[in-house]
Amino acid sequence: MPAISTERPPRTKFPSSRTPLKTSALLFALSACAAALVSGNAYAQSYPTKPAKIVFPYAAGGDVEQGVRPVANHLSRVMGQSFVIESRPGASTIIGTESVAKSAPDGHTLLFAGSSTFTVNATLYAGKLPFDYERDFVPVGLVSTSPFIIAVASSLPAKTLQEFIALAKASPDSLSFASSGAGATNHLGWEILQRQAGIRLLHVPFKGLGVALPDILSGRVTTLMSGLATIHSNAKAGKLRILAVTTKDRFPMLPEVPTVAESGLPGYEQTVWFAIFAPARTPRDAVTRLNAEIRKFLASSEAKEAYNKVGQEPASSTPEQLDELVKSDREKYRRILTEANIKL
């Protein structure tokens, strides 16, 4: 009988978790991550690679252009390429905003927009806008804020906002206010004030507050809520009387003028902000660099002087803070528009 072998057959060896195959895959993944990081940093360092433009969807020569120009000049100085501002007005800022939404997402086309573009318009033009904030844009950073100034012709008997409210209560629908259009932030500012004060005024929309000034000065329209630059010269000449500012605290350029809240309407606040946005999918490194340079400039005495000259105040933010502001204001104005039944 043949002898039975007691030796065990050799065990089959399976690849361990540290085989060259898996080690190579791990190294490849790490290399890819490193390459992406280096690529992103390289893009940030080389950006911009050509002249860039900042579109502002308003008419040239107005208050908004005066707000974007200081930032454009600063970026041109420090970024190695020119940042040209381009006016593309029309359709309540929709035309210019859409052009940026459709631009290449490379950081060379930016949008300088006011608060109503992504907040008020979202309700007024619900379902009709050719762009969507979340889908088509990324926030870069806040640039400035501007209070509204409530002013009347000097011939009006009211010397204070309290006296103006008393006149309005005594004769409902006899006094009027000008706005730059139905749904404009200055229109909504009056809607809030009327509700809080318990008064009714006639709304007279214009194509711009500059166009409304002759009617305010003549008394055909009683009052307006505008930026300081629009009314400053007439107020200085004694043709207009400033009653109040709409900010939470007194405006540094008009320290003697009370706020609406101080004038008997506690909690009232209505300001306009301006900010820069970029097309969606713009490289994060480009957005980060832009934000850093803008914030650096806005913290300077040069920026404070430039914005105070046009009745604004520099105001910076991170992209995330600007995103939160857009969304909170969008909900705020949705409620106001719905309650006031304002439609186009």
Residue pairs with C-beta under 8 A, 6 or more apart in sequence:
15 21
15 22
40 283
40 284
40 285
41 285
43 283
43 285
43 286
44 283
44 285
44 286
44 288
44 289
47 79
47 107
47 283
47 285
47 286
47 289
48 79
48 80
48 81
48 107
48 108
48 286
49 81
49 108
50 81
50 108
51 81
51 82
51 83
51 84
51 108
52 75
52 79
52 81
52 82
52 83
52 84
52 107
52 108
52 109
52 110
53 83
53 84
53 85
53 86
53 108
53 109
53 110
54 68
54 71
54 72
54 83
54 84
54 85
54 86
54 110
54 111
54 112
54 276
55 85
55 86
55 87
55 88
55 96
55 97
55 99
55 100
55 109
55 110
55 111
55 112
56 64
56 65
56 68
56 85
56 86
56 87
56 88
56 96
56 111
56 112
56 113
57 88
57 89
57 90
57 93
57 94
57 95
57 96
57 97
57 111
57 113
57 117
58 64
58 65
58 87
58 89
58 93
58 96
58 114
59 87
59 89
59 208
60 87
60 89
62 208
62 210
63 146
63 227
63 229
63 230
63 310
63 311
63 312
64 112
64 114
64 274
65 85
65 87
66 229
66 309
66 310
66 312
67 112
67 143
67 144
67 146
67 274
67 307
67 310
67 312
68 85
68 112
68 143
68 274
69 85
70 297
70 302
70 303
70 306
70 307
71 83
71 112
71 143
71 276
71 294
71 297
72 83
72 84
72 85
73 83
74 293
74 294
74 297
74 303
75 83
75 290
75 293
75 294
76 82
76 83
78 293
79 293
83 110
85 112
87 96
88 95
88 96
88 99
89 95
89 96
90 96
92 116
92 121
92 124
92 125
92 181
92 183
93 113
93 114
93 116
93 117
93 121
94 121
94 125
94 129
94 130
96 111
97 111
97 113
97 117
97 131
98 130
98 131
100 109
100 110
100 111
100 137
100 277
100 278
100 279
101 130
101 131
101 136
101 137
101 279
101 280
102 279
103 109
103 279
104 279
105 278
105 279
105 280
105 281
105 282
105 283
106 282
106 283
106 286
107 278
107 282
107 283
107 286
107 287
107 290
109 278
109 279
110 140
110 276
110 277
110 278
110 290
111 137
111 276
111 277
111 278
112 143
112 274
112 275
112 276
113 274
113 275
113 277
114 185
114 272
114 273
114 274
115 185
115 272
115 273
115 274
115 329
116 183
116 184
116 185
116 272
116 333
118 133
118 137
118 277
118 326
118 330
119 326
119 329
119 330
119 332
119 333
120 183
120 184
120 185
120 188
120 333
120 337
121 129
121 183
122 129
122 133
122 330
122 334
123 330
123 333
123 334
123 337
123 338
124 183
124 337
124 342
124 343
124 344
125 344
131 137
133 326
133 330
135 280
136 279
136 280
137 277
137 278
137 279
137 280
138 277
138 278
138 279
138 280
138 281
138 282
138 287
138 319
139 275
139 277
139 319
139 320
139 322
139 323
139 326
140 275
140 276
140 277
140 278
140 287
140 290
140 291
140 294
140 319
140 322
141 275
141 276
141 290
141 291
141 294
141 295
141 316
141 317
141 318
141 319
141 322
142 273
142 274
142 275
142 315
142 316
142 317
142 321
142 322
142 325
143 274
143 275
143 276
143 294
143 298
143 314
143 315
143 316
144 273
144 274
144 298
144 307
144 312
144 313
144 314
144 315
145 271
145 272
145 273
145 274
145 312
145 313
145 315
146 227
146 228
146 271
146 272
146 273
146 274
146 311
146 312
146 313
147 227
147 228
147 245
147 246
147 247
147 251
147 271
147 311
148 185
148 186
148 189
148 225
148 226
148 227
148 245
148 246
148 270
148 271
148 272
149 225
149 226
149 227
149 228
149 231
149 242
149 244
149 245
149 246
149 251
149 254
149 257
149 311
150 161
150 164
150 223
150 224
150 225
150 242
150 243
150 244
150 245
150 246
150 260
151 216
151 223
151 224
151 226
151 231
151 235
151 240
151 241
151 242
151 243
152 158
152 164
152 216
152 222
152 223
152 240
152 241
152 243
153 216
153 217
153 218
153 219
153 222
153 239
153 240
153 241
154 238
154 239
154 240
154 241
155 219
156 164
156 167
156 219
156 222
156 223
156 241
157 163
157 167
158 164
158 166
158 167
158 243
159 241
160 243
160 244
160 258
160 263
161 243
161 244
161 258
161 260
161 263
161 264
162 263
162 264
164 175
164 223
164 243
165 197
165 199
165 264
167 175
168 174
168 175
168 197
168 199
168 200
168 201
169 198
169 199
172 199
172 200
173 200
173 201
173 202
174 202
175 201
175 202
175 222
175 223
176 201
176 202
176 203
176 204
176 221
176 222
176 223
177 190
177 201
177 202
177 203
177 204
177 221
177 222
177 223
177 224
177 225
178 204
178 205
178 206
178 209
178 212
178 215
178 216
178 221
178 223
178 224
179 186
179 187
179 190
179 203
179 204
179 205
179 206
179 209
179 224
179 225
180 186
180 187
180 205
180 206
180 207
180 208
180 209
180 212
181 187
181 205
181 206
181 207
182 203
182 205
182 342
182 344
183 337
183 342
183 344
184 205
185 270
185 272
186 209
186 224
186 225
186 226
187 203
187 205
187 342
188 270
188 333
188 336
188 337
188 340
188 342
189 225
189 246
189 270
190 201
190 203
190 225
191 336
191 340
191 342
192 268
192 270
192 336
193 199
193 260
193 265
193 268
193 270
194 200
194 201
195 339
195 340
196 265
196 267
196 268
197 264
197 265
201 222
201 223
204 212
204 215
204 221
206 212
206 215
209 224
209 226
209 227
209 230
210 230
212 221
212 224
213 230
213 231
213 234
215 221
216 222
216 223
216 224
216 240
217 234
217 239
217 240
223 243
224 231
225 246
225 270
227 272
227 310
227 311
227 312
228 251
228 253
228 254
228 310
228 311
229 310
229 311
231 240
231 242
232 311
234 240
235 241
235 242
242 254
242 257
243 257
243 263
244 257
244 258
244 259
244 260
244 262
244 263
245 251
245 254
245 257
245 258
245 259
245 260
246 259
246 260
246 268
246 269
246 270
246 271
247 259
247 269
247 271
248 259
248 261
248 269
249 259
250 257
250 258
250 259
250 262
251 257
252 308
252 313
253 308
253 311
259 268
260 268
260 269
260 270
261 267
261 268
261 269
273 315
273 325
274 312
275 317
275 322
275 325
276 290
276 294
278 286
278 287
278 290
287 319
291 318
291 319
294 316
295 316
295 317
297 303
298 314
298 315
298 316
299 314
299 316
303 314
304 313
304 314
307 313
307 314
317 325
336 342
337 343
